[in-house]
Amino acid sequence: MRLARPLNSLYMQVLLAMALGMTVGHFWPSAGAMLKPLSDAFVGLVRMMIAPIVFCTIVSGITSLANRQAIGRTIVRALALFYLLTAVALALGLFTAFVLRPGAGMHIDVHHLDSSILAQYTKHTQARGLVEFGLSLIPETMLGAFEKGEVLPVLLLSLLFGFSLSSHPSAGRPVLALIDGVAQILFHVLAMIMRLAPLGAFGAMAFTVGRFGIRSVGSLAILMVSFYVACALFLVLVLAPLARLHGFALWRLLRYLREELLIVLATSSTEPVLPRLIVKLESLGCDKGVVGLVLPAGYSFNLDGTAIYLTLASLFIAQACDVPLSAPQIATMLAVMLLTSKGAAGVSGSGLVALVATLTVIPDLPVAGVALLVGVDRFMSEARALTSVISNACAVIFVSMWEGACDRTRLAQRLSAARPSRPDCADDAAADTPT
């Protein structure tokens, strides 16, 4: 017996699963807190698909680009856009903190805070310079890039592999055909895994509400509201006007990506939707080479939600602990955050990891103040992830248009006709993707 037509939509299934998870977490918190493995299993299944899908997509995309200069130009433009958006996000978080002052009047004594709960975050904050960061992009072995599942080493390997295939077209033709065939199989596997998204959403929401509960927000509600306001302002005042300048409406793009955004909201993670974003952005008319280069890079270099969180949380700690900051100190903090906002991609609790990494190099702000945020960080991680995903989707479209690699007619048609798709939409999107 088939489900009613509205329930055939993955969007509705995930939405209902989230509501059910919140109900279980609220009325049976002990049981809800035990359901986290459902979410972890779903995210783990999708995560294991990311590296091979990114590799196949980038290699296939590079061979479709006209020349290597286009590839270099695309990467440079994407990185310039990423840093511009990050700088604006940092400034917007700072502005929101100064206007709403979420930590004012708390008068926290940092010596009374339990900093031991930060141990799981400080282990990820080893200082790395540009040289160390560059060396970390090189995997120990070719298969090592896939073993760890990190996006940037896979991106480097894909570029080298794609350039080699382009340099030897006759010898590389059968290899490219094999890669395209493997990609089709991987997307089919992904479509099967995505049917489990409602189960993952149910477990994630049951755990969040059961483990933390609404009462855990307490006096930090002003901080949470301030953060959500800052993220909304970034969408309305930054991304929406940029989208309009490029000839499309942001809200139509959000409607087109509604299923992916709902999965991000439920799991508080951007990773589960990376493969689906690739096929959906290609289906919009963006060139597969540009999508393959810009989107994976954006997952490490364009964490705008985290950038907003860093400035807002840092100023919150300063206000709560009565630590005055001068203009030079704030300028130094912003410069450090341009790097630390990009240093914790893919790490559990990445916002807190990046915040700890920032405060460790700014002696004026107490690292122990991060302990104030641990209890409500989970409730803010959804907004961080959503903001970053939306920003990266927009960035792909922007760069595609700059490169003349976006079918604007197809983009307009797809966004105008956007509607909830079936659970097997990954197969449909892959079939529509130009080759």
N, C-alpha and C positions, 0 to 999 in steps of 0.2 A: 504493500500500500504506500503510494507516494504521498509526501507531505503536501499540504495546501500550498498553492503557488507562492504566496508571500514568504512562507517558511523555507522555500527552496533557495532563497537568497542567502548567501553567506553573511551578508550584512545583518539580516534579521536574526539569523542563528546566533551570531556573536553577540548581538544586542541582548537577546533573551538570555543567553548564557551568562552575560555580565550581571543582569538583573537577578538571576537565580543565585549566582555566586555571592552577590552582596547580601541577599536574603539569608543564605546559609551562614555567612560570616557574622551577620548581625545577631541572629537568634541562637546560633550554635557556634560561638567563637572558637571553642576548642577543636571542634570538627573542621571548621573553616581553616584554621591555622595549619592543619595537617594536610591540606590539599595542594600545597605549593608544588609538590613533585609533578602534578599534572601540567602546570605551567612550565616548569623546568624541562620536562620531557618534550613538550611541543617546541619550545625555543631551541632545544638541543637538536631536534630533528631538522629544523629549518637551518640552523647554523652549520650543520654538516654539509648542506647543499650550497652554501654561499661561495666557498672557494672555487669548486669546479665550475659553477655557473658563471662566476665573474671571469674566470680564465677563458672559458669558451666564448663568452660574449665579447670580451676585449680583443681576443685573437681574431675572431671573425670580423669584428668591427674595424680593426686596423687594416686588414686586407682590403676592406671596402673603401677606405679613404684614398684620396687621389695621390697624396705624396706625404713625405715625412715632415715637411715644413708645416703642413696643415695640422699634424699631430702636435708638434711643438707649440704652435700658435694656440691651439685649443687648450693645452695644459696651462700655458702662461695666462691666458685670459681667465680660465677657471680659477686659478689660484689667486689672481688679482681680485676677482669678484668675491671669493671666499673671505679674504682678509678685509675687504671693504665691509661686507655684511657683518663680520665678526666685530669690527671696530664700532659700527653703528649699534650692534646689540649690546656691547659693553657700555657704551654711552647711555643707551636707553635704560639699562638696569641701574646705572648710577643716578640718572635723573629721577627715576621712580623712587629710589631709596631716599634721595634728598627731599622729595616732595611729600611722600607718605610717611617717612620716618618710622618704619615698623618696629624698630628696637628702642625707640625713645621711652624713657621712664622706667625701664626694667631694672637698671642699676645692679647688674649681675657681678658678683665677685668671682673672678675666674679661678681663684684658689679653692673654691668650693665645688668646682665642676669635676666630674669623673672623666678624665681623659683616657682611661684604659679602654673605653669602648671604641676608640679611634684606631686601635691596633690593626684591625683588618683593612683599614684604608691607608695607613701610613706605609704599609709594605709595598704599595704600588707607586710611591712618590719619589723614588730615587731620582736625583737631579741628573738631567741629561742635556748636554750641549748639542749644538747643531751637528758636530762630528759624530757623536754617539747616536744621535737620531738617524743620521744618514746611514751609518753602519748597520743599524737595526733593521733597515729595509732589505738587507741582503740576507736571504735564508742560508742556513748552514748547508743544506742540500736542496736539490731541485724539488724533491718530494717534501722537504721540510716546510716549504711555504704552504702546502696543503694540510700538513699535519697539525700546525698550530691554528690554522683558520684565520690568520690575520690578513686584512684586506691589502695593505700596502705592499708586503712582499709578493703577494699574488699579482698585484698590479705591475710591479717591476718585471716579474717573470713573464707575464703576458705580453708586455711591450717588447721584450727581447725576442720572444717566440714569434710574435706577429711581424716584427721587422724582418726576421729571418725568412718567414714564409713569403713576404712581399718581395724579397730580394731573389728568391728562387721560385718563380711562379710555376714552372713546369713540374719540378720535383715536389713542390708544396701542395699542388692541387689535390692529390689523393689524401694528404694529411688534413687539409682544410675540409674536405668532404667528410672525413671521419669525425672531425671536431664538430661540424654542424650536426651530424647525426647524433653524436653523444649529447649535444645541447638539447636536441628535441626530446631525447629520453629523460634527461635531467628535469626538464620542465614538466614532463608528464609525471615523474615521481613527485615533484613539488606540488602539482595539482592534487595528488592523492594525500600528501601530508597536510595541505591546507584544509582538507575536510575535517581535520582535528582541531582547527582553530577555535571553534566554540568550546571544546573541552579545555584547551589551554586558557581561554579567557575566563571560563568558570573557575578553574583552580586559582588563577591569579587574583581575581576579585575576592573570592572567598578567603584566601590567605590574607590579603591586605586589610580587609575589614575585620576579619577575625583576630588577626595578630595585633593590629594597631588600634582599630576602632576610631570612631569619630571623636570620642572624648580625648584621644591622645593629642588632638590638635590644640585644644585649650587656648592658652594665652598667645600661642604662635599663629593664631588665625589671621592676624593682621599681616604677618609676613607672607603667608600663603596667598592671601588676597592680593597683596602687592605684587607678588611674582606672577600670578595669573593675569593681572592687569598689564604688567610689563610685556608679557608674551603676546597678549591681545593687541597692544599698541604696536608691537613689532610687525604683526600681520597687517594691521589696518594702515599704519602710517609709513611702512617701508615696503613690504612685499606687494600689497595691493596696488599702490601707485606704480611700482616698477612693472607689475603685470599689465596694468592698463597701458603704460607706455609701449609695451611690446605687443599690444593688440589682443589681449585676452583678459577675462575676468578671473580674479583669484577664487571667488566663491564657486565658480563653475569647475575649476580645477579641484577644489576641495570636494565637490560633489562627485566628480569623476573618481577620486581616490578615497571615497568614503569607507570602503571595506578595509583598505590598508590602514587608514587613520584610526579606525575602530580597533583593529588588532594592536596597533601601537598603544592606544589608550588602555587597553586591557592588560597588556603584558609589560607596560612601562619600558619597552625596549624597541630600538629602531631596527635591530638585526632581522627579525622575522619577516619584514616586508621588503628587504633589499632585492631579492630575486623577482618578486612581483612588480616592484617599481620599475625594474629594468624592462620587462616586457610591456608594461602599461605605458611607459614613456615612449618606447619605440612605436607602440600602437597609435600614439598621438601624432606621429609623423616626425619625431626626432630621429636623426640618423643613428644607427646602432653603434657606430664608432664613437660618436660624441657621448652618447649615453654610457657606453662602456668605460670611457675615460673619466668623465666628470662625476658620475654618481658614486662610484667606489671611492674616488678621491675626496668627495664631499663628506663621506661618512667619517673621515679622519680629520679633515681640515675645515669643515663648515658646521661646527656644533654651536649654532647660534642660541639654542635653548640653554646650553651650558654656559655660554658667555653671559647671557642675561643673569643667570643664577649666580655666577661668580661675583659680579659687582654688587648685586642686591644683597647677597648673603654676607659678603665682606663688610659692607656698610652697616648691615643689621648687627653684626657682631661688635663693630666699633661703637654703635649707638647703645647697644644693650650693656656693654662693659664700660661705657663712659670713657672711650679712648678717642681723643680728638685727632683728626687727620688734617695735615696741611695740604695745600695744593701740590707741592712737589711730591709728597708721599702718595697722593692719589694718582698723579701722573706715573710714578714708578709702578704702582700697583696695576694700572691699566697696561703698561708695557709688558709686565710679567704675565698678565692674563692672556695677552695675545698668543703666548706660547703654551701656557698651562691649559688653556681651553681646548687645545688640540692634542693633549698628551695622555688622555685616559680613555680613548675610544675603545669600546668593546669590553671594558672592565665593569664588573658588577659594582653599582654605586658610583658610577663615573663622575657624577656631579660632586659628591663629597671628596672623591679622590683628587679631582682637579682643585677643589677648594683648599684641601690640606696642602697640596703641592704649592699653591700660591702663598699661603700664609707662612710656610716654612722659610720663604725667602724674604718675607716682610716682617722684620722683628717688632714693628710697632703694634701689630695685631696678634692677639694670643691664639695659638693653634687650639688650645683647649676650648675656645669658644665654639668650635665646630660641634662639640658635644650637644649644644643647644638644638642643633638641627637634625640630629640623627633620628629622633622620634617622628618627625614629620617629613623627612626627605622623600619617603616613598610616595607621599601625596603630591609632591612637587615634581617627581621624576616623570610623570605622565606628560606634564606641560613641556618639560625640557625635550622629551623625545618627539612630541608632536611638532613643536616649533622647528626642530632641526630637520625632521623629515619633510615638512612643507617647504622650508627654505631650500633644501637640496633639490626637490622636485622643480621648484621655480628656477633654480640656478641652471639645471640641465636645459630647460626650455630657453632661457636667456642666451646661454652660450651657443646652443644649436642655431638660434636665429642670427647671432653675430657671425657665425661661420657659414651662413647660408645653407644650413643642413637641416632645416625644419620645413616640412610641408604645411604651410600656414592654412591652406584650405582644409586639409585633413584635421589639423588641430582644432579649427573652428567647428567642423562638423562633429567631431568626437565630443568636444566639450558641450556643445549644444544638445547633443543627444544622450548625454551622460545619464545613466540610470543604474539601479542596483543590478549587478550581474550575477550569474549562477556560480555555484561553488567551483565549477571547473573552468572559471574564466581565464586561468593561466594558460590552458590549452588554447582557448579562443584567441587570447592576446598573442600567443606565440605564432598562431597560424596567420594572424594579420600582420605580423612584423615583417617589414621589407627585408629581403635578403640580397 
